[in-house]
Amino acid sequence: MATKANLITSINGFLTSVVTILKHRDSMLEVVNELYPTTIEDVYSSLTETTTITSKFTTGFYYTLDFKKVGNTVFVNGFVRNSTGSIFSGVILTLTNSEYYVKTGKNYSIFSNLSNNLTLTSANTLIIDSIGDGEKADISFFYTTND
């Protein structure tokens, strides 16, 4: 995945030298990979930590989130679970991969199956209004990144 500027630079890099079939094919593959990206799953559980986009912020919060970035739109599906031992309000996780950062100056409201409100902030944090111990919030949303 790339930003708009990185994609243009990559294509121009392939095409500015002597144009061959291979270089043309490679430049078109960059476009295809941008239009049909691979979904990345970030998991933070009591047993597993497989994160390339996020970083766990709060001890006792677990999540599985699928990220799919198409252009400057990111689609997210998954859940967050409170296992802190008490009702919790605050930051759950932080986005750490700059390619997935929220568009500057934008905040996104997210609604879950628990009717609790979550917010993805322009500071690249996921905040939850309130969630009880042991509760799981299923979420599905999309947001925009910088170009």
C-alpha positions as MATLAB code, in Angstrom:
seq = 'MATKANLITSINGFLTSVVTILKHRDSMLEVVNELYPTTIEDVYSSLTETTTITSKFTTGFYYTLDFKKVGNTVFVNGFVRNSTGSIFSGVILTLTNSEYYVKTGKNYSIFSNLSNNLTLTSANTLIIDSIGDGEKADISFFYTTND';
ca = [
       0.000    0.000    0.000;
       1.104    3.510   -0.604;
       0.110    7.105   -0.403;
      -0.911    8.875   -3.578;
       2.480   10.597   -3.783;
       4.387    7.316   -3.265;
       2.355    5.587   -5.979;
       3.007    8.394   -8.479;
       6.734    8.347   -7.623;
       6.868    4.580   -8.082;
       5.142    4.667  -11.466;
       7.315    7.563  -12.640;
      10.402    5.669  -11.500;
       9.456    2.699  -13.641;
       8.643    4.823  -16.667;
      11.446    7.433  -16.641;
      14.184    5.006  -17.547;
      14.189    3.020  -20.773;
      10.627    1.732  -21.014;
      10.516   -2.005  -21.412;
       7.617   -4.424  -21.208;
       8.847   -5.485  -17.764;
       8.948   -1.887  -16.450;
       5.484   -1.202  -17.857;
       4.162   -4.412  -16.262;
       5.718   -3.454  -12.910;
       4.162    0.011  -13.004;
       0.734   -1.485  -13.756;
       1.173   -3.987  -10.893;
       1.604   -1.033   -8.520;
      -1.817    0.243   -9.614;
      -3.438   -3.205   -9.371;
      -2.044   -3.744   -5.870;
      -3.448   -0.380   -4.809;
      -6.913   -1.188   -6.183;
      -7.012   -4.755   -4.814;
      -5.078   -4.666   -1.534;
      -4.525   -7.456    0.936;
      -6.465   -7.253    4.210;
      -4.184   -6.966    7.238;
      -5.322   -8.490   10.522;
      -4.082   -6.955   13.763;
      -4.592   -9.216   16.793;
      -3.878   -8.461   20.410;
      -5.083  -11.207   22.721;
      -3.840  -12.665   25.973;
      -1.832  -15.188   23.943;
      -1.029  -13.456   20.659;
       0.316  -10.132   19.494;
       0.326   -9.722   15.725;
       0.184   -6.007   15.069;
       1.533   -4.052   12.114;
      -0.919   -1.137   12.154;
      -1.791   -0.730   15.831;
      -0.242   -0.831   19.263;
      -2.084   -1.881   22.404;
      -2.519    1.103   24.671;
      -4.519   -0.200   27.631;
      -3.638   -3.281   29.651;
      -6.542   -5.716   29.675;
      -8.000   -4.711   26.323;
      -7.915   -7.279   23.562;
      -8.877   -6.904   19.936;
      -8.913   -8.374   16.478;
      -9.226   -5.793   13.710;
      -9.029   -6.310    9.944;
      -7.702   -3.298    8.003;
      -8.098   -2.920    4.250;
      -6.722    0.263    2.660;
      -7.971    1.197   -0.802;
      -6.532    4.494   -1.973;
      -6.978    6.846    0.969;
      -9.935    4.972    2.512;
      -9.409    2.391    5.245;
     -12.083   -0.201    6.025;
     -11.980   -1.723    9.523;
     -13.924   -4.727   10.843;
     -13.511   -6.621   14.084;
     -13.974   -6.321   17.814;
     -12.514   -4.948   21.020;
     -13.001   -6.702   24.372;
     -12.657   -5.295   27.872;
     -10.867   -7.676   30.231;
      -9.567   -5.018   32.625;
     -11.695   -6.202   35.543;
     -13.808   -3.033   35.660;
     -15.866   -0.637   33.560;
     -13.508    1.265   31.284;
     -13.526    4.579   29.427;
     -10.553    5.905   27.489;
      -7.925    5.054   24.884;
      -7.885    1.406   23.768;
      -5.197    1.431   21.082;
      -3.027    3.652   18.924;
      -2.405    3.520   15.165;
       1.367    3.184   14.702;
       1.705    2.706   10.929;
       1.756    6.220    9.420;
       0.200    4.997    6.173;
      -2.995    4.307    8.162;
      -3.062    7.586   10.110;
      -6.363    9.438   10.228;
      -6.753   12.421    7.909;
      -5.355   15.483    9.651;
      -8.015   17.349   11.607;
     -10.686   14.617   11.321;
     -12.328   12.489   14.027;
     -14.614    9.553   13.232;
     -17.487    8.316   15.401;
     -17.974    4.553   15.462;
     -21.024    2.742   16.773;
     -20.942   -0.823   18.002;
     -23.377   -3.581   18.881;
     -23.271   -2.410   22.521;
     -24.552    1.093   21.718;
     -21.356    2.490   23.174;
     -19.654    5.184   21.222;
     -16.083    4.862   20.001;
     -14.035    7.611   18.405;
     -11.059    7.327   16.073;
      -9.233   10.612   16.560;
      -6.864   12.632   14.415;
      -4.295   11.837   17.134;
      -4.578    8.246   15.812;
      -6.116    6.811   18.972;
      -9.240    4.683   19.385;
     -11.253    5.884   22.394;
     -14.323    4.202   23.908;
     -16.943    6.066   25.966;
     -17.686    3.164   28.297;
     -17.561   -0.623   28.226;
     -18.196   -3.105   31.016;
     -15.764   -5.785   32.119;
     -16.001   -8.817   29.819;
     -18.014   -6.957   27.182;
     -17.116   -7.198   23.512;
     -17.846   -4.384   21.066;
     -18.208   -5.526   17.439;
     -17.251   -2.695   15.099;
     -17.298   -2.032   11.376;
     -16.367    1.372    9.960;
     -14.234    3.237    7.459;
     -12.175    6.379    7.584;
      -9.987    8.565    5.349;
      -6.211    8.988    5.480;
      -4.092   11.811    4.103;
      -3.388   11.451    0.364;
];
